[in-house]
Amino acid sequence: MISYQCSPLSTPDGIVSTFQQCARLQRDQALNDFVSVVVLDEVGLAEDSPRMPLKVCSQIIRQKYTCDSKYGISKL
């Protein structure tokens, strides 16, 4: 599991690099035995970033280099 702490200072590059790190961990692993997961912690805080880092998530979901599982977790 790889965690990315979202904040108003989050950037698209930070989120992309976290998913790329996840993909490197998953590479050459059997999905039945090992699944690499990215946790976007406090994802609501990233909405306050002027760089709009969450817009990159739709691109990540469509690309094949990312992990199979994607989660956003935020305290309400």
mmJSON file of the N, C-alpha and C atoms, coordinates in Angstrom:
{"data_MODEL":{"atom_site":{
"group_PDB":["ATOM","ATOM","ATOM","ATOM","ATOM","ATOM","ATOM","ATOM","ATOM","ATOM","ATOM","ATOM","ATOM","ATOM","ATOM","ATOM","ATOM","ATOM","ATOM","ATOM","ATOM","ATOM","ATOM","ATOM","ATOM","ATOM","ATOM","ATOM","ATOM","ATOM","ATOM","ATOM","ATOM","ATOM","ATOM","ATOM","ATOM","ATOM","ATOM","ATOM","ATOM","ATOM","ATOM","ATOM","ATOM","ATOM","ATOM","ATOM","ATOM","ATOM","ATOM","ATOM","ATOM","ATOM","ATOM","ATOM","ATOM","ATOM","ATOM","ATOM","ATOM","ATOM","ATOM","ATOM","ATOM","ATOM","ATOM","ATOM","ATOM","ATOM","ATOM","ATOM","ATOM","ATOM","ATOM","ATOM","ATOM","ATOM","ATOM","ATOM","ATOM","ATOM","ATOM","ATOM","ATOM","ATOM","ATOM","ATOM","ATOM","ATOM","ATOM","ATOM","ATOM","ATOM","ATOM","ATOM","ATOM","ATOM","ATOM","ATOM","ATOM","ATOM","ATOM","ATOM","ATOM","ATOM","ATOM","ATOM","ATOM","ATOM","ATOM","ATOM","ATOM","ATOM","ATOM","ATOM","ATOM","ATOM","ATOM","ATOM","ATOM","ATOM","ATOM","ATOM","ATOM","ATOM","ATOM","ATOM","ATOM","ATOM","ATOM","ATOM","ATOM","ATOM","ATOM","ATOM","ATOM","ATOM","ATOM","ATOM","ATOM","ATOM","ATOM","ATOM","ATOM","ATOM","ATOM","ATOM","ATOM","ATOM","ATOM","ATOM","ATOM","ATOM","ATOM","ATOM","ATOM","ATOM","ATOM","ATOM","ATOM","ATOM","ATOM","ATOM","ATOM","ATOM","ATOM","ATOM","ATOM","ATOM","ATOM","ATOM","ATOM","ATOM","ATOM","ATOM","ATOM","ATOM","ATOM","ATOM","ATOM","ATOM","ATOM","ATOM","ATOM","ATOM","ATOM","ATOM","ATOM","ATOM","ATOM","ATOM","ATOM","ATOM","ATOM","ATOM","ATOM","ATOM","ATOM","ATOM","ATOM","ATOM","ATOM","ATOM","ATOM","ATOM","ATOM","ATOM","ATOM","ATOM","ATOM","ATOM","ATOM","ATOM","ATOM","ATOM","ATOM","ATOM","ATOM","ATOM","ATOM","ATOM","ATOM","ATOM","ATOM","ATOM","ATOM","ATOM"],
"id":[1,2,3,4,5,6,7,8,9,10,11,12,13,14,15,16,17,18,19,20,21,22,23,24,25,26,27,28,29,30,31,32,33,34,35,36,37,38,39,40,41,42,43,44,45,46,47,48,49,50,51,52,53,54,55,56,57,58,59,60,61,62,63,64,65,66,67,68,69,70,71,72,73,74,75,76,77,78,79,80,81,82,83,84,85,86,87,88,89,90,91,92,93,94,95,96,97,98,99,100,101,102,103,104,105,106,107,108,109,110,111,112,113,114,115,116,117,118,119,120,121,122,123,124,125,126,127,128,129,130,131,132,133,134,135,136,137,138,139,140,141,142,143,144,145,146,147,148,149,150,151,152,153,154,155,156,157,158,159,160,161,162,163,164,165,166,167,168,169,170,171,172,173,174,175,176,177,178,179,180,181,182,183,184,185,186,187,188,189,190,191,192,193,194,195,196,197,198,199,200,201,202,203,204,205,206,207,208,209,210,211,212,213,214,215,216,217,218,219,220,221,222,223,224,225,226,227,228],
"type_symbol":["N","C","C","N","C","C","N","C","C","N","C","C","N","C","C","N","C","C","N","C","C","N","C","C","N","C","C","N","C","C","N","C","C","N","C","C","N","C","C","N","C","C","N","C","C","N","C","C","N","C","C","N","C","C","N","C","C","N","C","C","N","C","C","N","C","C","N","C","C","N","C","C","N","C","C","N","C","C","N","C","C","N","C","C","N","C","C","N","C","C","N","C","C","N","C","C","N","C","C","N","C","C","N","C","C","N","C","C","N","C","C","N","C","C","N","C","C","N","C","C","N","C","C","N","C","C","N","C","C","N","C","C","N","C","C","N","C","C","N","C","C","N","C","C","N","C","C","N","C","C","N","C","C","N","C","C","N","C","C","N","C","C","N","C","C","N","C","C","N","C","C","N","C","C","N","C","C","N","C","C","N","C","C","N","C","C","N","C","C","N","C","C","N","C","C","N","C","C","N","C","C","N","C","C","N","C","C","N","C","C","N","C","C","N","C","C","N","C","C","N","C","C","N","C","C","N","C","C"],
"label_atom_id":["N","CA","C","N","CA","C","N","CA","C","N","CA","C","N","CA","C","N","CA","C","N","CA","C","N","CA","C","N","CA","C","N","CA","C","N","CA","C","N","CA","C","N","CA","C","N","CA","C","N","CA","C","N","CA","C","N","CA","C","N","CA","C","N","CA","C","N","CA","C","N","CA","C","N","CA","C","N","CA","C","N","CA","C","N","CA","C","N","CA","C","N","CA","C","N","CA","C","N","CA","C","N","CA","C","N","CA","C","N","CA","C","N","CA","C","N","CA","C","N","CA","C","N","CA","C","N","CA","C","N","CA","C","N","CA","C","N","CA","C","N","CA","C","N","CA","C","N","CA","C","N","CA","C","N","CA","C","N","CA","C","N","CA","C","N","CA","C","N","CA","C","N","CA","C","N","CA","C","N","CA","C","N","CA","C","N","CA","C","N","CA","C","N","CA","C","N","CA","C","N","CA","C","N","CA","C","N","CA","C","N","CA","C","N","CA","C","N","CA","C","N","CA","C","N","CA","C","N","CA","C","N","CA","C","N","CA","C","N","CA","C","N","CA","C","N","CA","C","N","CA","C","N","CA","C","N","CA","C","N","CA","C","N","CA","C"],
"label_alt_id":[null,null,null,null,null,null,null,null,null,null,null,null,null,null,null,null,null,null,null,null,null,null,null,null,null,null,null,null,null,null,null,null,null,null,null,null,null,null,null,null,null,null,null,null,null,null,null,null,null,null,null,null,null,null,null,null,null,null,null,null,null,null,null,null,null,null,null,null,null,null,null,null,null,null,null,null,null,null,null,null,null,null,null,null,null,null,null,null,null,null,null,null,null,null,null,null,null,null,null,null,null,null,null,null,null,null,null,null,null,null,null,null,null,null,null,null,null,null,null,null,null,null,null,null,null,null,null,null,null,null,null,null,null,null,null,null,null,null,null,null,null,null,null,null,null,null,null,null,null,null,null,null,null,null,null,null,null,null,null,null,null,null,null,null,null,null,null,null,null,null,null,null,null,null,null,null,null,null,null,null,null,null,null,null,null,null,null,null,null,null,null,null,null,null,null,null,null,null,null,null,null,null,null,null,null,null,null,null,null,null,null,null,null,null,null,null,null,null,null,null,null,null,null,null,null,null,null,null],
"label_comp_id":["MET","MET","MET","ILE","ILE","ILE","SER","SER","SER","TYR","TYR","TYR","GLN","GLN","GLN","CYS","CYS","CYS","SER","SER","SER","PRO","PRO","PRO","LEU","LEU","LEU","SER","SER","SER","THR","THR","THR","PRO","PRO","PRO","ASP","ASP","ASP","GLY","GLY","GLY","ILE","ILE","ILE","VAL","VAL","VAL","SER","SER","SER","THR","THR","THR","PHE","PHE","PHE","GLN","GLN","GLN","GLN","GLN","GLN","CYS","CYS","CYS","ALA","ALA","ALA","ARG","ARG","ARG","LEU","LEU","LEU","GLN","GLN","GLN","ARG","ARG","ARG","ASP","ASP","ASP","GLN","GLN","GLN","ALA","ALA","ALA","LEU","LEU","LEU","ASN","ASN","ASN","ASP","ASP","ASP","PHE","PHE","PHE","VAL","VAL","VAL","SER","SER","SER","VAL","VAL","VAL","VAL","VAL","VAL","VAL","VAL","VAL","LEU","LEU","LEU","ASP","ASP","ASP","GLU","GLU","GLU","VAL","VAL","VAL","GLY","GLY","GLY","LEU","LEU","LEU","ALA","ALA","ALA","GLU","GLU","GLU","ASP","ASP","ASP","SER","SER","SER","PRO","PRO","PRO","ARG","ARG","ARG","MET","MET","MET","PRO","PRO","PRO","LEU","LEU","LEU","LYS","LYS","LYS","VAL","VAL","VAL","CYS","CYS","CYS","SER","SER","SER","GLN","GLN","GLN","ILE","ILE","ILE","ILE","ILE","ILE","ARG","ARG","ARG","GLN","GLN","GLN","LYS","LYS","LYS","TYR","TYR","TYR","THR","THR","THR","CYS","CYS","CYS","ASP","ASP","ASP","SER","SER","SER","LYS","LYS","LYS","TYR","TYR","TYR","GLY","GLY","GLY","ILE","ILE","ILE","SER","SER","SER","LYS","LYS","LYS","LEU","LEU","LEU"],
"label_asym_id":["A","A","A","A","A","A","A","A","A","A","A","A","A","A","A","A","A","A","A","A","A","A","A","A","A","A","A","A","A","A","A","A","A","A","A","A","A","A","A","A","A","A","A","A","A","A","A","A","A","A","A","A","A","A","A","A","A","A","A","A","A","A","A","A","A","A","A","A","A","A","A","A","A","A","A","A","A","A","A","A","A","A","A","A","A","A","A","A","A","A","A","A","A","A","A","A","A","A","A","A","A","A","A","A","A","A","A","A","A","A","A","A","A","A","A","A","A","A","A","A","A","A","A","A","A","A","A","A","A","A","A","A","A","A","A","A","A","A","A","A","A","A","A","A","A","A","A","A","A","A","A","A","A","A","A","A","A","A","A","A","A","A","A","A","A","A","A","A","A","A","A","A","A","A","A","A","A","A","A","A","A","A","A","A","A","A","A","A","A","A","A","A","A","A","A","A","A","A","A","A","A","A","A","A","A","A","A","A","A","A","A","A","A","A","A","A","A","A","A","A","A","A","A","A","A","A","A","A"],
"label_entity_id":["1","1","1","1","1","1","1","1","1","1","1","1","1","1","1","1","1","1","1","1","1","1","1","1","1","1","1","1","1","1","1","1","1","1","1","1","1","1","1","1","1","1","1","1","1","1","1","1","1","1","1","1","1","1","1","1","1","1","1","1","1","1","1","1","1","1","1","1","1","1","1","1","1","1","1","1","1","1","1","1","1","1","1","1","1","1","1","1","1","1","1","1","1","1","1","1","1","1","1","1","1","1","1","1","1","1","1","1","1","1","1","1","1","1","1","1","1","1","1","1","1","1","1","1","1","1","1","1","1","1","1","1","1","1","1","1","1","1","1","1","1","1","1","1","1","1","1","1","1","1","1","1","1","1","1","1","1","1","1","1","1","1","1","1","1","1","1","1","1","1","1","1","1","1","1","1","1","1","1","1","1","1","1","1","1","1","1","1","1","1","1","1","1","1","1","1","1","1","1","1","1","1","1","1","1","1","1","1","1","1","1","1","1","1","1","1","1","1","1","1","1","1","1","1","1","1","1","1"],
"label_seq_id":[1,1,1,2,2,2,3,3,3,4,4,4,5,5,5,6,6,6,7,7,7,8,8,8,9,9,9,10,10,10,11,11,11,12,12,12,13,13,13,14,14,14,15,15,15,16,16,16,17,17,17,18,18,18,19,19,19,20,20,20,21,21,21,22,22,22,23,23,23,24,24,24,25,25,25,26,26,26,27,27,27,28,28,28,29,29,29,30,30,30,31,31,31,32,32,32,33,33,33,34,34,34,35,35,35,36,36,36,37,37,37,38,38,38,39,39,39,40,40,40,41,41,41,42,42,42,43,43,43,44,44,44,45,45,45,46,46,46,47,47,47,48,48,48,49,49,49,50,50,50,51,51,51,52,52,52,53,53,53,54,54,54,55,55,55,56,56,56,57,57,57,58,58,58,59,59,59,60,60,60,61,61,61,62,62,62,63,63,63,64,64,64,65,65,65,66,66,66,67,67,67,68,68,68,69,69,69,70,70,70,71,71,71,72,72,72,73,73,73,74,74,74,75,75,75,76,76,76],
"pdbx_PDB_ins_code":[null,null,null,null,null,null,null,null,null,null,null,null,null,null,null,null,null,null,null,null,null,null,null,null,null,null,null,null,null,null,null,null,null,null,null,null,null,null,null,null,null,null,null,null,null,null,null,null,null,null,null,null,null,null,null,null,null,null,null,null,null,null,null,null,null,null,null,null,null,null,null,null,null,null,null,null,null,null,null,null,null,null,null,null,null,null,null,null,null,null,null,null,null,null,null,null,null,null,null,null,null,null,null,null,null,null,null,null,null,null,null,null,null,null,null,null,null,null,null,null,null,null,null,null,null,null,null,null,null,null,null,null,null,null,null,null,null,null,null,null,null,null,null,null,null,null,null,null,null,null,null,null,null,null,null,null,null,null,null,null,null,null,null,null,null,null,null,null,null,null,null,null,null,null,null,null,null,null,null,null,null,null,null,null,null,null,null,null,null,null,null,null,null,null,null,null,null,null,null,null,null,null,null,null,null,null,null,null,null,null,null,null,null,null,null,null,null,null,null,null,null,null,null,null,null,null,null,null],
"Cartn_x":[0.849,0.0,0.901,0.576,1.289,0.291,0.642,-0.246,0.271,-0.65,-0.332,-1.165,-0.512,-1.213,-1.603,-2.889,-3.376,-3.396,-3.231,-3.275,-3.56,-3.773,-3.942,-2.687,-1.566,-0.321,-0.081,-1.016,-0.869,-0.738,0.01,0.204,-0.179,-0.532,-0.799,0.417,1.615,2.827,3.016,2.664,2.782,1.869,0.657,-0.299,0.136,0.547,0.993,2.194,3.162,4.352,4.017,3.008,2.579,1.988,1.158,0.591,1.657,2.642,3.739,4.55,4.773,5.467,4.661,3.364,2.479,2.584,2.61,2.71,4.033,5.117,6.417,6.387,5.7,5.577,4.755,3.743,2.844,3.456,4.4,4.993,5.541,5.267,5.738,5.166,4.071,3.412,2.102,1.768,0.488,-0.621,-1.676,-2.759,-3.484,-3.406,-4.025,-3.254,-1.966,-1.113,-0.742,-0.738,-0.223,-0.953,-1.494,-2.144,-1.598,-1.053,-0.53,-1.648,-1.782,-2.901,-2.378,-2.967,-2.685,-3.842,-3.51,-4.506,-4.279,-5.268,-5.218,-5.872,-5.049,-5.549,-5.98,-7.128,-7.691,-7.841,-8.406,-8.516,-9.278,-10.163,-10.915,-10.035,-8.901,-7.994,-7.36,-7.209,-6.608,-7.518,-8.804,-9.726,-9.402,-8.688,-8.334,-7.052,-6.415,-5.173,-5.477,-4.797,-5.014,-4.518,-3.712,-3.193,-4.169,-5.277,-6.331,-5.764,-5.085,-4.424,-5.379,-6.614,-7.535,-7.988,-7.832,-8.196,-7.352,-6.155,-5.28,-5.789,-6.645,-7.132,-7.905,-8.682,-9.419,-8.452,-7.35,-6.345,-5.676,-5.403,-4.762,-5.648,-6.921,-7.852,-7.897,-7.773,-7.836,-6.541,-5.436,-4.154,-3.869,-3.115,-2.844,-1.622,-0.81,0.403,0.125,-1.096,-1.397,-1.765,-1.941,-2.372,-3.792,-4.176,-5.539,-6.549,-6.142,-7.07,-6.754,-7.809,-7.653,-8.672,-8.218,-9.119,-8.9,-9.975,-9.884,-10.544,-9.844,-10.378,-10.284,-11.392,-11.389,-12.287,-11.845,-12.697,-13.677,-14.906,-15.929,-16.072],
"Cartn_y":[-1.166,0.0,1.238,2.17,3.438,4.54,5.367,6.449,7.785,8.607,9.97,10.898,11.762,12.708,13.936,14.059,15.208,16.453,17.604,18.883,19.972,21.204,22.301,22.552,21.952,22.089,20.919,19.987,18.821,19.254,18.446,18.731,17.505,17.713,16.571,15.636,16.213,15.392,14.501,15.004,14.206,12.993,13.185,12.073,11.076,11.571,10.678,9.852,10.483,9.733,8.678,8.921,7.917,6.703,6.932,5.815,5.085,5.811,5.153,4.268,4.731,3.913,2.65,2.78,1.639,0.646,1.163,0.296,-0.471,0.188,-0.506,-1.637,-1.435,-2.504,-3.679,-3.37,-4.406,-5.191,-4.573,-5.197,-6.579,-7.526,-8.911,-9.646,-9.152,-9.822,-10.442,-11.593,-12.227,-11.52,-11.08,-10.36,-11.204,-12.526,-13.396,-13.384,-13.025,-13.085,-11.716,-10.693,-9.392,-8.29,-7.343,-6.186,-4.935,-4.059,-2.795,-1.762,-0.992,-0.059,1.332,2.353,3.739,4.253,4.867,5.515,7.012,7.73,9.188,9.67,9.924,10.288,11.752,12.007,13.351,13.997,13.234,13.676,14.996,15.289,16.539,17.77,17.636,18.771,19.179,18.23,18.528,19.408,19.439,20.288,21.766,22.118,23.513,23.937,23.006,23.326,24.068,25.194,25.913,25.137,24.109,23.3,22.215,22.063,21.09,19.677,19.104,17.814,16.641,16.757,15.622,15.417,16.418,16.249,15.184,14.936,13.934,12.511,12.363,11.019,10.364,11.13,10.526,10.001,10.7,10.221,8.956,8.922,7.752,6.525,6.682,5.552,4.947,5.786,5.302,4.661,4.916,4.389,3.033,2.227,0.863,0.739,1.814,1.695,1.762,2.077,2.268,0.95,1.036,-0.123,-0.504,-1.723,-2.157,-1.576,-1.257,-0.733,0.72,1.531,2.948,3.352,4.071,4.464,5.91,6.58,7.907,7.846,8.281,8.242,9.646,10.087,11.416,11.391,12.068,12.242,13.359,13.133,14.175,15.045],
"Cartn_z":[0.0,0.0,0.0,-0.865,-0.939,-0.63,0.327,0.735,0.216,-0.276,-0.687,0.171,0.942,1.804,0.985,0.7,-0.058,0.823,0.187,0.881,-0.138,0.318,-0.633,-1.472,-1.094,-1.855,-2.808,-2.899,-3.782,-5.235,-5.988,-7.41,-8.237,-9.496,-10.367,-10.465,-10.552,-10.651,-9.423,-8.249,-7.035,-7.058,-7.53,-7.605,-8.677,-9.834,-10.909,-10.465,-9.811,-9.398,-8.359,-7.533,-6.557,-7.271,-8.287,-9.04,-9.859,-10.359,-11.077,-10.138,-8.912,-7.917,-7.626,-7.538,-7.318,-8.471,-9.692,-10.863,-10.875,-10.44,-10.374,-9.356,-8.244,-7.248,-7.776,-8.586,-9.095,-10.253,-10.951,-12.127,-11.794,-12.647,-12.529,-11.322,-10.776,-9.653,-10.149,-9.612,-9.933,-9.162,-9.863,-9.203,-8.167,-8.285,-7.278,-5.968,-6.02,-4.841,-4.281,-5.13,-4.714,-5.463,-4.723,-5.339,-4.67,-5.466,-4.977,-5.009,-3.942,-3.789,-3.441,-4.034,-3.675,-2.828,-1.704,-0.851,-0.943,-1.421,-1.438,-0.149,0.849,2.179,2.212,2.826,2.926,1.552,0.626,-0.769,-0.906,0.01,-0.04,0.083,0.756,0.909,-0.416,-1.318,-2.622,-3.477,-3.157,-3.913,-3.746,-2.663,-2.409,-3.123,-3.825,-4.52,-5.821,-6.051,-7.313,-8.533,-8.317,-9.43,-9.868,-9.161,-9.474,-9.717,-8.719,-8.911,-9.123,-8.684,-8.815,-10.257,-11.107,-12.514,-13.19,-12.675,-13.264,-12.982,-11.987,-11.628,-12.766,-13.526,-14.646,-15.705,-15.913,-16.864,-16.34,-15.058,-14.448,-14.582,-14.341,-14.393,-15.796,-16.831,-18.219,-18.7,-18.033,-18.491,-17.866,-18.576,-18.149,-17.241,-17.099,-16.295,-14.8,-14.421,-13.009,-12.334,-11.039,-10.241,-10.64,-10.339,-10.653,-9.687,-8.471,-7.476,-7.191,-7.126,-6.852,-5.794,-4.787,-3.708,-3.339,-2.975,-2.382,-1.024,0.001,1.359,1.944,2.525,3.134,4.362,5.403,6.573,6.285,6.643,6.413,7.63],
"occupancy":[1.0,1.0,1.0,1.0,1.0,1.0,1.0,1.0,1.0,1.0,1.0,1.0,1.0,1.0,1.0,1.0,1.0,1.0,1.0,1.0,1.0,1.0,1.0,1.0,1.0,1.0,1.0,1.0,1.0,1.0,1.0,1.0,1.0,1.0,1.0,1.0,1.0,1.0,1.0,1.0,1.0,1.0,1.0,1.0,1.0,1.0,1.0,1.0,1.0,1.0,1.0,1.0,1.0,1.0,1.0,1.0,1.0,1.0,1.0,1.0,1.0,1.0,1.0,1.0,1.0,1.0,1.0,1.0,1.0,1.0,1.0,1.0,1.0,1.0,1.0,1.0,1.0,1.0,1.0,1.0,1.0,1.0,1.0,1.0,1.0,1.0,1.0,1.0,1.0,1.0,1.0,1.0,1.0,1.0,1.0,1.0,1.0,1.0,1.0,1.0,1.0,1.0,1.0,1.0,1.0,1.0,1.0,1.0,1.0,1.0,1.0,1.0,1.0,1.0,1.0,1.0,1.0,1.0,1.0,1.0,1.0,1.0,1.0,1.0,1.0,1.0,1.0,1.0,1.0,1.0,1.0,1.0,1.0,1.0,1.0,1.0,1.0,1.0,1.0,1.0,1.0,1.0,1.0,1.0,1.0,1.0,1.0,1.0,1.0,1.0,1.0,1.0,1.0,1.0,1.0,1.0,1.0,1.0,1.0,1.0,1.0,1.0,1.0,1.0,1.0,1.0,1.0,1.0,1.0,1.0,1.0,1.0,1.0,1.0,1.0,1.0,1.0,1.0,1.0,1.0,1.0,1.0,1.0,1.0,1.0,1.0,1.0,1.0,1.0,1.0,1.0,1.0,1.0,1.0,1.0,1.0,1.0,1.0,1.0,1.0,1.0,1.0,1.0,1.0,1.0,1.0,1.0,1.0,1.0,1.0,1.0,1.0,1.0,1.0,1.0,1.0,1.0,1.0,1.0,1.0,1.0,1.0,1.0,1.0,1.0,1.0,1.0,1.0],
"B_iso_or_equiv":[0.0,0.0,0.0,0.0,0.0,0.0,0.0,0.0,0.0,0.0,0.0,0.0,0.0,0.0,0.0,0.0,0.0,0.0,0.0,0.0,0.0,0.0,0.0,0.0,0.0,0.0,0.0,0.0,0.0,0.0,0.0,0.0,0.0,0.0,0.0,0.0,0.0,0.0,0.0,0.0,0.0,0.0,0.0,0.0,0.0,0.0,0.0,0.0,0.0,0.0,0.0,0.0,0.0,0.0,0.0,0.0,0.0,0.0,0.0,0.0,0.0,0.0,0.0,0.0,0.0,0.0,0.0,0.0,0.0,0.0,0.0,0.0,0.0,0.0,0.0,0.0,0.0,0.0,0.0,0.0,0.0,0.0,0.0,0.0,0.0,0.0,0.0,0.0,0.0,0.0,0.0,0.0,0.0,0.0,0.0,0.0,0.0,0.0,0.0,0.0,0.0,0.0,0.0,0.0,0.0,0.0,0.0,0.0,0.0,0.0,0.0,0.0,0.0,0.0,0.0,0.0,0.0,0.0,0.0,0.0,0.0,0.0,0.0,0.0,0.0,0.0,0.0,0.0,0.0,0.0,0.0,0.0,0.0,0.0,0.0,0.0,0.0,0.0,0.0,0.0,0.0,0.0,0.0,0.0,0.0,0.0,0.0,0.0,0.0,0.0,0.0,0.0,0.0,0.0,0.0,0.0,0.0,0.0,0.0,0.0,0.0,0.0,0.0,0.0,0.0,0.0,0.0,0.0,0.0,0.0,0.0,0.0,0.0,0.0,0.0,0.0,0.0,0.0,0.0,0.0,0.0,0.0,0.0,0.0,0.0,0.0,0.0,0.0,0.0,0.0,0.0,0.0,0.0,0.0,0.0,0.0,0.0,0.0,0.0,0.0,0.0,0.0,0.0,0.0,0.0,0.0,0.0,0.0,0.0,0.0,0.0,0.0,0.0,0.0,0.0,0.0,0.0,0.0,0.0,0.0,0.0,0.0,0.0,0.0,0.0,0.0,0.0,0.0],
"pdbx_formal_charge":[null,null,null,null,null,null,null,null,null,null,null,null,null,null,null,null,null,null,null,null,null,null,null,null,null,null,null,null,null,null,null,null,null,null,null,null,null,null,null,null,null,null,null,null,null,null,null,null,null,null,null,null,null,null,null,null,null,null,null,null,null,null,null,null,null,null,null,null,null,null,null,null,null,null,null,null,null,null,null,null,null,null,null,null,null,null,null,null,null,null,null,null,null,null,null,null,null,null,null,null,null,null,null,null,null,null,null,null,null,null,null,null,null,null,null,null,null,null,null,null,null,null,null,null,null,null,null,null,null,null,null,null,null,null,null,null,null,null,null,null,null,null,null,null,null,null,null,null,null,null,null,null,null,null,null,null,null,null,null,null,null,null,null,null,null,null,null,null,null,null,null,null,null,null,null,null,null,null,null,null,null,null,null,null,null,null,null,null,null,null,null,null,null,null,null,null,null,null,null,null,null,null,null,null,null,null,null,null,null,null,null,null,null,null,null,null,null,null,null,null,null,null,null,null,null,null,null,null],
"auth_seq_id":[1,1,1,2,2,2,3,3,3,4,4,4,5,5,5,6,6,6,7,7,7,8,8,8,9,9,9,10,10,10,11,11,11,12,12,12,13,13,13,14,14,14,15,15,15,16,16,16,17,17,17,18,18,18,19,19,19,20,20,20,21,21,21,22,22,22,23,23,23,24,24,24,25,25,25,26,26,26,27,27,27,28,28,28,29,29,29,30,30,30,31,31,31,32,32,32,33,33,33,34,34,34,35,35,35,36,36,36,37,37,37,38,38,38,39,39,39,40,40,40,41,41,41,42,42,42,43,43,43,44,44,44,45,45,45,46,46,46,47,47,47,48,48,48,49,49,49,50,50,50,51,51,51,52,52,52,53,53,53,54,54,54,55,55,55,56,56,56,57,57,57,58,58,58,59,59,59,60,60,60,61,61,61,62,62,62,63,63,63,64,64,64,65,65,65,66,66,66,67,67,67,68,68,68,69,69,69,70,70,70,71,71,71,72,72,72,73,73,73,74,74,74,75,75,75,76,76,76],
"auth_comp_id":["MET","MET","MET","ILE","ILE","ILE","SER","SER","SER","TYR","TYR","TYR","GLN","GLN","GLN","CYS","CYS","CYS","SER","SER","SER","PRO","PRO","PRO","LEU","LEU","LEU","SER","SER","SER","THR","THR","THR","PRO","PRO","PRO","ASP","ASP","ASP","GLY","GLY","GLY","ILE","ILE","ILE","VAL","VAL","VAL","SER","SER","SER","THR","THR","THR","PHE","PHE","PHE","GLN","GLN","GLN","GLN","GLN","GLN","CYS","CYS","CYS","ALA","ALA","ALA","ARG","ARG","ARG","LEU","LEU","LEU","GLN","GLN","GLN","ARG","ARG","ARG","ASP","ASP","ASP","GLN","GLN","GLN","ALA","ALA","ALA","LEU","LEU","LEU","ASN","ASN","ASN","ASP","ASP","ASP","PHE","PHE","PHE","VAL","VAL","VAL","SER","SER","SER","VAL","VAL","VAL","VAL","VAL","VAL","VAL","VAL","VAL","LEU","LEU","LEU","ASP","ASP","ASP","GLU","GLU","GLU","VAL","VAL","VAL","GLY","GLY","GLY","LEU","LEU","LEU","ALA","ALA","ALA","GLU","GLU","GLU","ASP","ASP","ASP","SER","SER","SER","PRO","PRO","PRO","ARG","ARG","ARG","MET","MET","MET","PRO","PRO","PRO","LEU","LEU","LEU","LYS","LYS","LYS","VAL","VAL","VAL","CYS","CYS","CYS","SER","SER","SER","GLN","GLN","GLN","ILE","ILE","ILE","ILE","ILE","ILE","ARG","ARG","ARG","GLN","GLN","GLN","LYS","LYS","LYS","TYR","TYR","TYR","THR","THR","THR","CYS","CYS","CYS","ASP","ASP","ASP","SER","SER","SER","LYS","LYS","LYS","TYR","TYR","TYR","GLY","GLY","GLY","ILE","ILE","ILE","SER","SER","SER","LYS","LYS","LYS","LEU","LEU","LEU"],
"auth_asym_id":["A","A","A","A","A","A","A","A","A","A","A","A","A","A","A","A","A","A","A","A","A","A","A","A","A","A","A","A","A","A","A","A","A","A","A","A","A","A","A","A","A","A","A","A","A","A","A","A","A","A","A","A","A","A","A","A","A","A","A","A","A","A","A","A","A","A","A","A","A","A","A","A","A","A","A","A","A","A","A","A","A","A","A","A","A","A","A","A","A","A","A","A","A","A","A","A","A","A","A","A","A","A","A","A","A","A","A","A","A","A","A","A","A","A","A","A","A","A","A","A","A","A","A","A","A","A","A","A","A","A","A","A","A","A","A","A","A","A","A","A","A","A","A","A","A","A","A","A","A","A","A","A","A","A","A","A","A","A","A","A","A","A","A","A","A","A","A","A","A","A","A","A","A","A","A","A","A","A","A","A","A","A","A","A","A","A","A","A","A","A","A","A","A","A","A","A","A","A","A","A","A","A","A","A","A","A","A","A","A","A","A","A","A","A","A","A","A","A","A","A","A","A","A","A","A","A","A","A"],
"auth_atom_id":["N","CA","C","N","CA","C","N","CA","C","N","CA","C","N","CA","C","N","CA","C","N","CA","C","N","CA","C","N","CA","C","N","CA","C","N","CA","C","N","CA","C","N","CA","C","N","CA","C","N","CA","C","N","CA","C","N","CA","C","N","CA","C","N","CA","C","N","CA","C","N","CA","C","N","CA","C","N","CA","C","N","CA","C","N","CA","C","N","CA","C","N","CA","C","N","CA","C","N","CA","C","N","CA","C","N","CA","C","N","CA","C","N","CA","C","N","CA","C","N","CA","C","N","CA","C","N","CA","C","N","CA","C","N","CA","C","N","CA","C","N","CA","C","N","CA","C","N","CA","C","N","CA","C","N","CA","C","N","CA","C","N","CA","C","N","CA","C","N","CA","C","N","CA","C","N","CA","C","N","CA","C","N","CA","C","N","CA","C","N","CA","C","N","CA","C","N","CA","C","N","CA","C","N","CA","C","N","CA","C","N","CA","C","N","CA","C","N","CA","C","N","CA","C","N","CA","C","N","CA","C","N","CA","C","N","CA","C","N","CA","C","N","CA","C","N","CA","C","N","CA","C","N","CA","C","N","CA","C","N","CA","C","N","CA","C"],
"pdbx_PDB_model_num":[1,1,1,1,1,1,1,1,1,1,1,1,1,1,1,1,1,1,1,1,1,1,1,1,1,1,1,1,1,1,1,1,1,1,1,1,1,1,1,1,1,1,1,1,1,1,1,1,1,1,1,1,1,1,1,1,1,1,1,1,1,1,1,1,1,1,1,1,1,1,1,1,1,1,1,1,1,1,1,1,1,1,1,1,1,1,1,1,1,1,1,1,1,1,1,1,1,1,1,1,1,1,1,1,1,1,1,1,1,1,1,1,1,1,1,1,1,1,1,1,1,1,1,1,1,1,1,1,1,1,1,1,1,1,1,1,1,1,1,1,1,1,1,1,1,1,1,1,1,1,1,1,1,1,1,1,1,1,1,1,1,1,1,1,1,1,1,1,1,1,1,1,1,1,1,1,1,1,1,1,1,1,1,1,1,1,1,1,1,1,1,1,1,1,1,1,1,1,1,1,1,1,1,1,1,1,1,1,1,1,1,1,1,1,1,1,1,1,1,1,1,1,1,1,1,1,1,1]
}}}
